[in-house]
Amino acid sequence: MQIKNRRCQKFPKVKLIKRQEMWTLTTHGWTIAIALIAYFIFFTITHVHSFLAVTSPIKSAQVLVVEGWLPDYAIEKALNEFKIGSYRQIITTGGTLGKGSYLIGYKDFAEVSAATFIKLGLEAEKVIAVPTPFVVKDRSYASAAEFYRWLSNSNLQIESINLFSLDVHARRSWFLFRKILTPHIKVGVIAATTQDYNPSKWWGSSEGVRTILDEGIAYIYARFLNWKA
């Protein structure tokens, strides 16, 4: 009997599981949690477009800065904004064309947009192209930085600008331009309405979903993850 007890002492029992108390939601708790999650999703879907496609112009802005990659219909809207505002100058920004430069004779979006404004009837002396040097990433940031560099070396004395962008790209560009130009220059923003999908029901088309997701992620990256911003 003593030998048997000694063997038991040499080989103690190893417990792999144990029972313990754990807090969890009740039925009512789960109901409220699911309702809150559903409301958050609904609120995000119905408000994310208006958040990204922000329009907050400065009435006394002296210069209208137009992102050169905008489609022709947005360029036309930018020209209308220039005519009804108190602007003295349009400045176009934009990087290298990926295709077509040999055919059209322009190497970057800034020059293409400037030529488009002139073709639409704007006096040549009222539009200036500020091309962005070629970059692999952070193109919007590079455009804002190049504009500020050009402005610092020019004779143009301004206190405020309005940035003209397209749809949900506006929030990110506005953030980057303000980061670089503030506090020297006040920056407003105008978002042209897209024709690629219905902004009020963006979730009803694949183009709308892709655009919202892409720009939402890009804004989060620029706002919280990109060290330059």
Secondary structure, 3 states (H helix, E strand, C coil): CHHHHHHHHHCCCCCCCCCCCCCCCCHHHHHHHHHHHHHHHHHHHHHHHHHHCCCECCCCCCEEEEECCCCHHHHHHHHHHHHHCCCCEEEEEECECCCCHHHHCCCEHHHHHHHHHHHCCCCHHHEEEEECCCCCCCHHHHHHHHHHHHHHCCCCCCCEEEEEEEHHHHHHHHHHHHHHHCCCCEEEEEEECCCCCCHHHHHHCHHHHHHHHHHHHHHHHHHHHCCCC
